[in-house]
Amino acid sequence: MLDDTPWDDADDRIGAWQDRIEARASRVRALAVRLRELRATASSGGGLVRVTVDSGGALTALHLDDAVRRHSAPWIAEQVLAAFAGARAELSRQAERMAREDDSTEGRALLTALTDRWSGTGRRDGTAR
C-alpha cells in the first residue's frame, strides 16, 4: 500500500498557500476601498481659498472667501492652484501612510498606480506613457 503522507503534506502546503493568497487579496481589497475614499483639503492665501480633492486628485470643492474680492484675478488664480497642489500633496501623504501601514508589495503597487494618476503623466517617474 502507498503511503499518503507526501500527498497529505502537499495538500497542507497548498491549503496554507491558498489561505495566504486569500488573506493578501482581502487586505489589498480593503486598502483599495480605503484609498478610493480618500479626500484632502488645503487652503492658501491666508485661508481665503480652500479646495478639496477626491481620491483621483480631482477638484471636488472650491471655497472662496468673500475677502478674495480685494485681490486681482491672477492672484486668486495663483491661490487656487496653490491650494489645489497642496490638497493633492496631502492626498499623496495620506495614501503613502496607508500603504506603509499595509506594508505589502500589493499596497505599494496600488500607491504607485494612484500617484501615477495624480501626476497626470501616467508614470511615477514623471515621463509620459
Contacts in CASP RR format, 6 or more apart in sequence:
PFRMAT RR
TARGET T0000
AUTHOR 0000-0000-0000
METHOD contacts of the structure
MODEL  1
MLDDTPWDDADDRIGAWQDRIEARASRVRALAVRLRELRATASSGGGLVR
VTVDSGGALTALHLDDAVRRHSAPWIAEQVLAAFAGARAELSRQAERMAR
EDDSTEGRALLTALTDRWSGTGRRDGTAR
24 104 0 8 1.000
24 106 0 8 1.000
27 102 0 8 1.000
27 104 0 8 1.000
27 106 0 8 1.000
28 102 0 8 1.000
28 104 0 8 1.000
28 106 0 8 1.000
28 107 0 8 1.000
28 110 0 8 1.000
31 98 0 8 1.000
31 99 0 8 1.000
31 102 0 8 1.000
31 106 0 8 1.000
31 107 0 8 1.000
31 110 0 8 1.000
32 110 0 8 1.000
34 98 0 8 1.000
35 55 0 8 1.000
35 95 0 8 1.000
35 98 0 8 1.000
35 110 0 8 1.000
35 111 0 8 1.000
35 114 0 8 1.000
36 55 0 8 1.000
37 55 0 8 1.000
38 54 0 8 1.000
38 55 0 8 1.000
38 91 0 8 1.000
38 94 0 8 1.000
38 95 0 8 1.000
38 98 0 8 1.000
39 52 0 8 1.000
39 53 0 8 1.000
39 54 0 8 1.000
39 55 0 8 1.000
39 60 0 8 1.000
39 91 0 8 1.000
40 52 0 8 1.000
40 53 0 8 1.000
40 86 0 8 1.000
40 87 0 8 1.000
40 88 0 8 1.000
40 90 0 8 1.000
40 91 0 8 1.000
40 94 0 8 1.000
41 50 0 8 1.000
41 51 0 8 1.000
41 52 0 8 1.000
41 53 0 8 1.000
41 61 0 8 1.000
41 87 0 8 1.000
41 90 0 8 1.000
42 50 0 8 1.000
42 51 0 8 1.000
42 83 0 8 1.000
42 84 0 8 1.000
42 85 0 8 1.000
42 86 0 8 1.000
42 87 0 8 1.000
42 89 0 8 1.000
42 90 0 8 1.000
43 49 0 8 1.000
43 50 0 8 1.000
43 51 0 8 1.000
43 83 0 8 1.000
44 79 0 8 1.000
44 80 0 8 1.000
44 82 0 8 1.000
44 83 0 8 1.000
44 86 0 8 1.000
45 79 0 8 1.000
45 82 0 8 1.000
45 83 0 8 1.000
47 65 0 8 1.000
48 64 0 8 1.000
48 65 0 8 1.000
48 67 0 8 1.000
48 68 0 8 1.000
48 71 0 8 1.000
48 79 0 8 1.000
49 62 0 8 1.000
49 63 0 8 1.000
49 64 0 8 1.000
49 65 0 8 1.000
49 68 0 8 1.000
49 76 0 8 1.000
49 79 0 8 1.000
49 80 0 8 1.000
49 82 0 8 1.000
49 83 0 8 1.000
50 61 0 8 1.000
50 62 0 8 1.000
50 63 0 8 1.000
50 83 0 8 1.000
51 59 0 8 1.000
51 61 0 8 1.000
51 62 0 8 1.000
51 63 0 8 1.000
51 80 0 8 1.000
51 83 0 8 1.000
51 84 0 8 1.000
51 87 0 8 1.000
52 59 0 8 1.000
52 60 0 8 1.000
52 61 0 8 1.000
52 62 0 8 1.000
52 87 0 8 1.000
53 59 0 8 1.000
53 60 0 8 1.000
53 84 0 8 1.000
53 87 0 8 1.000
53 88 0 8 1.000
53 91 0 8 1.000
54 60 0 8 1.000
55 91 0 8 1.000
55 114 0 8 1.000
56 91 0 8 1.000
56 114 0 8 1.000
56 117 0 8 1.000
56 118 0 8 1.000
57 87 0 8 1.000
57 88 0 8 1.000
57 91 0 8 1.000
57 117 0 8 1.000
57 118 0 8 1.000
59 84 0 8 1.000
62 80 0 8 1.000
64 76 0 8 1.000
68 76 0 8 1.000
68 79 0 8 1.000
71 79 0 8 1.000
88 118 0 8 1.000
91 118 0 8 1.000
92 115 0 8 1.000
92 118 0 8 1.000
95 111 0 8 1.000
95 114 0 8 1.000
95 115 0 8 1.000
96 111 0 8 1.000
98 111 0 8 1.000
99 107 0 8 1.000
99 108 0 8 1.000
99 110 0 8 1.000
99 111 0 8 1.000
112 124 0 8 1.000
115 124 0 8 1.000
116 122 0 8 1.000
116 123 0 8 1.000
116 124 0 8 1.000
119 126 0 8 1.000
121 127 0 8 1.000
121 128 0 8 1.000
121 129 0 8 1.000
122 128 0 8 1.000
122 129 0 8 1.000
123 129 0 8 1.000
END
